[in-house]
Amino acid sequence: QVQLVESGGGLVQPGGSLRLSCAASGRIFSINAMGWYRQAPGKERELVAHITSGGSTNYVDSVKGRFTISRDNTKNTVSLQMNSLKPEDTAVYYCNAEIRGGSLRYNDYWGRGTQVTVSS
């Protein structure tokens, strides 16, 4: 069974930084793309950052220049470094990965989410 577990969320002041990490574990044969999503109360879940297996990245415009996504393929982890945090970054952040596990195809897996609150 494949699982994604996020860590690193918490409460920070505006302008502060947090680093989120997500570790994939279980029966994993390969991981394709990985990403971070977030969902604020009353809003739809949105893609924050995305990284391909080759390391190409994309970000939602609102976090460009502030957030950096990275991955460690030897550890099956993906991280999101968040700098210059703003109150509007407050949301539950979810890790997502396309993983080939016991099946012959890639499936989307999701972590349970970690709360990020930016407030003074």
C-alpha positions as CSV (number, residue, x, y, z in Angstrom):
1,Q,0.0,0.0,0.0
2,V,1.3,3.4,-1.0
3,Q,1.1,6.3,1.5
4,L,2.1,9.9,1.4
5,V,2.7,11.6,4.7
6,E,3.2,15.4,5.0
7,S,5.1,17.2,7.7
8,G,6.2,20.7,8.5
9,G,3.0,22.7,8.7
10,G,2.3,25.1,11.5
11,L,1.7,28.7,12.5
12,V,4.0,31.4,11.2
13,Q,3.9,35.2,11.1
14,P,3.6,37.0,7.8
15,G,7.0,37.2,6.1
16,G,8.1,34.0,7.8
17,S,9.1,30.7,6.2
18,L,8.1,27.1,6.4
19,R,9.3,24.0,4.7
20,L,6.9,21.2,4.0
21,S,8.0,17.7,3.3
22,C,6.2,14.7,2.0
23,A,7.5,11.1,2.1
24,A,6.1,8.4,0.0
25,S,6.2,4.9,1.3
26,G,4.9,1.4,0.6
27,R,5.0,-0.7,-2.5
28,I,6.5,1.8,-4.9
29,F,8.0,0.9,-8.2
30,S,8.3,4.4,-9.6
31,I,7.1,7.9,-9.1
32,N,6.3,10.2,-11.9
33,A,5.2,13.8,-11.2
34,M,4.8,15.1,-7.7
35,G,3.1,18.3,-6.5
36,W,1.7,20.4,-3.7
37,Y,-1.9,21.5,-3.6
38,R,-3.7,23.7,-1.1
39,Q,-7.3,24.4,-0.1
40,A,-8.4,27.3,1.9
41,P,-11.9,27.4,3.6
42,G,-14.6,28.2,1.0
43,K,-12.2,27.8,-1.9
44,E,-11.4,25.1,-4.4
45,R,-8.3,23.1,-4.1
46,E,-5.5,24.5,-6.3
47,L,-2.2,23.4,-7.6
48,V,0.6,25.3,-5.9
49,A,3.7,23.7,-7.3
50,H,4.4,20.7,-9.5
51,I,7.6,18.9,-10.4
52,T,8.2,16.2,-13.0
53,S,10.4,13.2,-12.7
54,G,13.0,15.1,-14.6
55,G,12.9,18.1,-12.3
56,S,10.9,20.5,-14.4
57,T,8.8,22.8,-12.2
58,N,5.7,24.9,-12.4
59,Y,4.1,27.2,-9.9
60,V,0.8,29.0,-9.5
61,D,1.4,32.7,-10.2
62,S,0.7,33.8,-6.6
63,V,3.6,31.9,-5.2
64,K,6.2,32.4,-7.9
65,G,9.4,33.8,-6.4
66,R,8.4,32.8,-2.9
67,F,8.0,29.0,-3.0
68,T,10.4,26.4,-4.3
69,I,9.5,22.7,-4.9
70,S,12.1,20.0,-4.9
71,R,12.4,16.3,-4.8
72,D,14.8,13.6,-3.7
73,N,14.3,10.6,-5.9
74,T,16.5,8.4,-3.7
75,K,14.3,9.1,-0.7
76,N,10.9,9.3,-2.5
77,T,10.3,12.7,-1.0
78,V,9.1,16.1,-2.2
79,S,9.5,19.3,-0.4
80,L,8.0,22.8,-0.6
81,Q,10.1,25.7,0.7
82,M,7.8,28.6,1.5
83,N,9.3,32.0,2.0
84,S,7.8,35.4,2.5
85,L,4.5,33.9,3.6
86,K,1.3,35.9,3.4
87,P,-2.0,35.5,5.2
88,E,-3.6,34.4,1.9
89,D,-1.2,31.4,1.9
90,T,-3.2,30.0,4.8
91,A,-4.6,26.7,3.8
92,V,-4.4,22.9,4.2
93,Y,-1.6,21.8,2.0
94,Y,-1.7,18.4,0.3
95,C,1.0,16.3,-1.2
96,N,0.2,14.6,-4.4
97,A,2.2,12.0,-6.5
98,E,1.7,9.9,-9.5
99,I,3.0,6.5,-8.4
100,R,3.2,3.1,-10.0
101,G,2.7,0.7,-7.1
102,G,1.3,-2.7,-7.4
103,S,-0.5,-1.9,-10.6
104,L,0.9,-1.4,-14.1
105,R,-0.2,2.2,-14.4
106,Y,0.4,5.4,-12.5
107,N,-2.2,6.4,-10.0
108,D,-2.7,9.6,-8.1
109,Y,-2.0,9.4,-4.4
110,W,-2.8,12.1,-1.8
111,G,-1.5,12.8,1.7
112,R,-3.9,13.7,4.4
113,G,-2.9,17.3,4.4
114,T,-1.0,19.6,6.8
115,Q,-2.3,23.0,8.0
116,V,-0.4,26.1,7.3
117,T,-1.6,29.2,9.0
118,V,0.0,32.6,8.4
119,S,-1.1,35.1,11.0
120,S,0.2,37.8,13.3
